[in-house]
Amino acid sequence: MERRSDGPRLALEATALINIDVLGPAIYSRIVNASQRGMQLVMPDSRPVGTRIRVTVRIEEPQSEITVAGIIVHTATMENIDPRLSARIGIFLTETGDDWRALCDSLARLAPKKHK
């Protein structure tokens, strides 16, 4: 688990629907990892750094949806077996709620502890 200024990145395998334009269709993506203030996901195409983005996270168990918003802070194109998910996007979250913080707290409790 990598440590960043906003705490550890926690593994989160979840389906996410991305909205870049309020009127445009949602884009299917997968979240790779998350923290209280950011997330990394894979999606079909890269978007420019600075793009505002809204992410609806679909959790399977217990079934729920959490919506957060943020700004793309880095992008990378990657070779992938699944061409539908060829861009890796880093998002700094600017809008979250208690539900997102509770999810991150529960993931932190489940994460394996590092030994020094």
QUIJODA-V793401 format. One record per pair of residues at least 6 apart in sequence whose ideal C-beta (glycine too) atoms are under 7 Angstrom apart, sorted by the first residue. I is the first residue (numbers start at 1). GAP is how many residues later the second one is. If there is no record, write none. Layout:
{{I	GAP} {I	GAP}}
This chain:
{{1	7} {1	8} {1	110} {1	113} {2	6} {2	7} {4	31} {6	29} {6	30} {6	31} {6	32} {7	28} {7	29} {8	27} {9	24} {9	26} {10	23} {10	24} {10	25} {10	94} {10	97} {10	98} {10	101} {11	22} {12	19} {12	21} {12	22} {12	95} {14	17} {14	43} {14	44} {14	45} {15	15} {15	43} {16	13} {16	14} {16	15} {16	25} {16	39} {16	40} {16	41} {16	42} {17	9} {17	11} {17	39} {18	8} {18	9} {18	11} {18	25} {18	35} {18	37} {19	7} {19	35} {20	27} {20	31} {20	33} {27	16} {27	17} {29	12} {29	13} {29	14} {29	56} {30	11} {30	12} {30	55} {31	8} {31	10} {31	26} {32	8} {32	9} {32	10} {33	6} {33	7} {34	70} {35	69} {36	65} {36	68} {37	55} {37	56} {38	52} {38	53} {38	54} {38	55} {39	52} {39	54} {40	48} {40	49} {40	50} {41	48} {42	43} {42	45} {42	46} {43	42} {43	44} {43	46} {44	40} {44	41} {44	42} {44	43} {45	42} {46	29} {46	31} {46	41} {46	43} {47	25} {47	28} {47	42} {49	23} {49	24} {49	25} {49	26} {50	21} {50	22} {51	21} {52	19} {53	16} {53	17} {53	19} {53	38} {54	13} {54	15} {55	13} {56	9} {56	11} {57	8} {57	9} {58	7} {66	33} {66	34} {66	37} {68	25} {68	27} {68	28} {68	32} {69	25} {69	26} {70	21} {70	22} {70	23} {70	24} {71	20} {71	21} {71	23} {72	17} {72	19} {73	17} {73	18} {73	19} {74	16} {75	12} {75	14} {76	12} {77	9} {77	10} {78	8} {78	10} {80	6}}
